[in-house]
Amino acid sequence: MRALIVGGSGFVGSHLTQFLVRKGIDVTIMARKPERGPILAEKVGLVSADATRPGKWQDEVGRHDVIINLAGVSVFRRWDENYKRLLKESRVLTTGNVVDAIPSDTAEKITLLNASGAGYYGLTGDDELDETSPQGSDFLARLARTWEEEAIKAERKGARVIRARLGIVMGNDGGALSQMVLPFRFFAGGPVGNGRQWISWIHLQDLCRAALFAIENKDISGPLNFTAPVPVRNADLAKAIGKTMNRPSFLPAPAFMIRLVLGEFGEYVLNGQRAVPKALLDAGFTFAFDTIEEALRDLL
């Protein structure tokens, strides 16, 4: 199997690359500034390109059996109109260029695993969300829908398309968890806002395992929630982090402060989604980390 990971130098992409290489898969990563790193040595091919623009890099697509598209700038920062445009372009333009590069005469051999987000469902309170749940209407929901629509176009060429709706990815050397634990290191951790908002999350190891599981199972296509089976309320997450790190977890971050610092993105921090991985579980996938307590014991 030959896999091309677009956006392969990011937090998720670099770990997924290592995971697939260890499984004996021939991996090429594409990014603006790709790096192998000491662990990958010479086992990974590198392509340097801006995937939001068509170019010679597209020739690589037809040379691989699997295309994993993880490209997109991070949502975890304050947004302005320029950054919202970048959020969209880095996802939608890249996906369109990847799909355009899939050759029709070999498409039946190609699997496209295209990242999306649990934000697809919108801010839905306590509602439990599986892959059949309706789309939301807020900015991230509309972005995820447009992003997925670009990926689905690959099906017209005969490719198998998997839409991976990622929850918050928990890893111990980057990503959201490193930001979450920082206040706890200074004995100032606690819930955000009222703490009742749901967080759909996934351990980085389970994300990598789920990606390979979906790729290898040829009957799987369509949307998959890449989220742990047990979502967690924000307050319970804070308690779990505090217990794992032996730190207090009772100092809340007030809602007005979150809105002041993060602007529009603050609403997504103060609200959330309760997404569950029904399609993955129905397909027979088993999670190594079902609960946030298990994940944090491993990561922290």
C-alpha positions in Angstrom: 0.0 0.0 0.0 1.2 3.5 -0.9 -0.2 6.4 1.0 0.1 10.1 0.4 -0.7 12.3 3.4 -1.5 15.9 2.4 -0.8 18.1 5.5 1.5 15.3 6.8 3.8 17.6 8.8 1.2 18.8 11.2 0.3 17.4 14.7 -2.0 14.7 13.5 -0.2 14.1 10.2 3.2 13.5 11.7 1.9 10.9 14.2 -0.2 9.2 11.6 2.9 9.0 9.3 4.9 7.3 12.0 2.1 4.9 12.7 1.6 3.9 9.1 5.4 3.5 8.5 5.6 1.2 11.5 2.8 -0.9 9.9 5.0 -1.3 6.8 3.1 1.2 4.6 5.0 3.3 2.0 4.2 6.9 3.0 4.8 10.2 1.2 4.0 13.4 3.1 3.1 16.7 1.4 3.3 20.0 3.1 4.7 23.5 2.5 7.7 22.6 4.7 7.8 18.8 5.1 10.2 17.3 7.6 11.1 13.7 8.2 12.4 14.0 11.7 14.7 11.5 13.4 12.1 8.8 13.9 11.1 8.6 10.2 14.7 8.7 8.9 14.7 7.9 5.2 11.5 5.9 5.2 9.2 8.7 4.1 8.9 10.5 0.8 8.7 14.3 0.9 6.8 16.7 -1.4 7.1 20.4 -0.8 4.1 22.3 -2.2 1.2 24.6 -1.4 -1.8 22.4 -1.9 -4.2 25.3 -2.2 -2.6 25.9 -5.6 -2.6 23.5 -8.5 0.9 22.3 -9.5 3.3 19.5 -10.2 2.5 18.0 -6.8 -0.8 16.7 -8.2 1.2 14.1 -10.2 1.8 12.3 -6.9 -1.9 11.6 -6.3 -2.2 9.0 -9.0 0.9 7.2 -7.8 -0.7 6.2 -4.5 -3.5 3.8 -3.4 -4.6 6.0 -0.5 -4.8 9.7 -0.2 -5.2 11.1 3.3 -6.1 14.8 3.3 -5.5 16.5 6.7 -4.7 20.0 5.3 -6.1 23.0 7.0 -5.0 25.7 9.4 -5.9 25.3 13.1 -9.3 26.5 14.4 -7.9 26.9 17.9 -7.3 30.6 17.9 -9.1 33.9 17.7 -10.8 34.4 14.4 -11.2 37.6 12.3 -12.6 37.7 8.8 -9.2 37.1 7.2 -8.6 34.1 9.3 -12.0 32.7 8.6 -11.2 33.0 4.9 -7.9 31.1 5.5 -9.8 28.4 7.4 -12.0 27.9 4.4 -9.4 28.2 1.7 -6.9 25.9 3.4 -9.5 23.1 3.5 -11.8 23.6 0.5 -9.2 24.6 -2.1 -6.8 21.9 -1.1 -9.5 19.2 -1.2 -10.6 20.4 -4.6 -7.1 20.2 -6.0 -6.6 16.7 -4.5 -9.9 15.5 -6.2 -9.0 17.2 -9.5 -5.7 15.2 -9.4 -7.3 11.8 -9.1 -7.1 10.1 -12.5 -10.4 8.6 -13.6 -8.8 5.6 -15.2 -7.3 4.4 -11.9 -9.8 5.9 -9.4 -11.3 2.5 -8.5 -8.0 1.7 -6.8 -7.9 4.9 -4.8 -9.3 5.6 -1.4 -9.6 9.2 -0.2 -9.7 9.7 3.5 -10.6 13.3 3.9 -10.6 15.0 7.3 -13.6 17.0 8.4 -14.9 17.9 11.9 -17.5 17.1 14.5 -18.4 20.8 14.1 -20.4 19.6 11.1 -23.4 19.1 13.4 -23.4 22.6 14.9 -23.8 23.6 18.5 -26.4 21.1 19.6 -26.4 21.0 23.4 -27.1 17.6 24.9 -28.3 16.0 21.7 -26.4 12.8 20.9 -25.0 12.9 17.4 -24.2 10.1 15.1 -23.4 10.1 11.4 -27.0 10.4 10.4 -27.6 13.5 12.5 -28.4 16.7 10.5 -25.9 19.4 9.6 -25.7 22.6 11.7 -26.0 26.1 10.5 -23.1 28.0 12.1 -19.8 28.9 10.5 -17.9 25.6 11.3 -20.9 23.5 10.3 -21.1 25.3 6.9 -17.4 25.0 6.5 -17.4 21.2 7.2 -20.3 20.8 4.7 -18.5 22.6 1.9 -15.3 20.7 2.7 -17.1 17.4 2.5 -18.9 18.3 -0.7 -15.5 18.9 -2.4 -14.3 15.4 -1.2 -17.5 13.7 -2.4 -16.8 14.8 -5.9 -14.1 12.1 -6.0 -16.8 9.5 -6.0 -17.8 10.6 -9.5 -14.4 9.3 -10.6 -15.0 6.0 -8.9 -12.9 6.6 -5.8 -13.9 5.4 -2.3 -14.4 8.4 -0.1 -14.2 8.4 3.7 -15.2 11.6 5.5 -13.5 11.6 8.9 -15.3 13.9 11.3 -12.7 14.5 13.9 -13.3 15.4 17.5 -10.7 17.2 19.6 -7.6 15.1 19.2 -5.8 14.3 22.5 -2.0 13.8 22.3 0.8 14.5 24.7 3.1 16.6 22.6 0.9 19.2 21.0 -2.7 19.8 19.9 -5.5 21.0 22.2 -4.5 19.0 25.3 -1.3 21.0 25.7 -3.3 24.1 25.9 -5.9 22.6 28.2 -3.3 21.4 30.8 -1.3 24.7 30.9 -3.4 26.4 33.6 -3.3 23.2 35.7 0.5 23.3 35.7 0.2 26.6 37.5 -2.5 25.4 39.9 -5.1 27.5 38.1 -7.1 24.9 36.2 -10.9 24.4 36.2 -14.0 24.3 34.0 -14.6 26.7 31.1 -17.8 28.7 31.4 -20.5 26.7 33.2 -18.6 23.5 32.4 -21.7 21.7 31.1 -20.8 21.8 27.4 -20.0 18.4 25.8 -16.6 17.7 24.3 -16.2 15.1 21.6 -12.6 13.9 21.7 -10.4 11.1 20.5 -7.0 9.8 21.7 -4.4 10.3 19.0 -3.5 6.6 19.0 -7.2 5.6 18.4 -7.4 8.2 15.6 -4.4 6.5 13.8 -5.9 3.0 14.4 -9.3 4.1 13.1 -7.8 5.6 10.0 -6.0 2.4 9.1 -9.1 0.3 10.0 -11.3 2.4 7.7 -8.7 2.3 4.9 -8.2 -1.5 5.1 -12.0 -2.3 5.3 -13.1 -1.8 1.7 -16.8 -1.8 2.6 -16.4 1.4 4.7 -17.2 4.8 3.1 -19.1 8.0 3.8 -19.0 9.9 7.1 -17.3 8.5 10.2 -17.2 10.2 13.5 -13.6 10.0 14.7 -14.6 10.5 18.4 -14.3 8.3 21.5 -17.5 6.4 22.5 -17.9 8.4 25.7 -18.0 12.2 25.2 -17.2 14.2 28.3 -18.6 17.4 29.9 -16.1 20.2 30.2 -16.3 20.2 34.0 -15.6 16.4 34.2 -12.7 16.9 31.8 -11.3 19.5 34.2 -11.7 17.2 37.1 -10.0 14.3 35.3 -7.0 16.5 34.3 -6.7 17.8 37.8 -6.8 14.3 39.3 -4.3 12.9 36.8 -1.9 15.8 37.3 -2.5 16.0 41.1 -3.6 19.6 40.7 -6.8 21.5 41.8 -9.5 21.9 39.2 -12.0 24.3 40.7 -10.9 27.7 39.2 -13.3 28.4 36.4 -12.5 30.5 33.3 -15.6 32.8 33.1 -17.6 32.9 29.9 -17.1 36.6 29.4 -13.3 36.2 29.5 -13.4 33.4 26.9 -15.5 35.6 24.6 -13.2 38.5 25.1 -10.1 36.5 24.3 -11.4 34.2 21.6 -14.1 36.2 20.0 -16.4 34.2 17.8 -14.4 31.0 18.4 -15.2 31.4 22.1 -18.8 30.3 21.4 -17.5 26.9 20.3 -15.4 26.6 23.4 -18.4 27.5 25.6 -20.8 25.2 23.7 -20.0 21.9 22.0 -21.1 18.7 20.4 -21.9 15.3 21.8 -20.8 13.2 18.8 -20.5 9.4 19.1 -18.7 7.0 16.7 -21.7 4.8 15.7 -20.5 3.9 12.2 -17.0 2.9 13.4 -18.5 0.7 16.3 -21.0 -0.9 13.9 -18.2 -1.8 11.6 -16.4 -3.6 14.4 -13.7 -1.1 15.5 -12.7 -1.2 19.1 -11.2 1.7 20.9 -8.2 1.4 23.1 -9.3 4.5 25.1 -13.1 4.7 25.6 -13.1 7.2 28.5 -11.2 10.4 29.1 -9.8 9.1 32.3 -8.1 6.2 30.5 -6.8 8.6 27.8 -5.4 11.1 30.4 -3.7 8.3 32.4 -1.9 7.3 29.2 -1.1 10.8 28.0 -0.3 12.7 31.2 
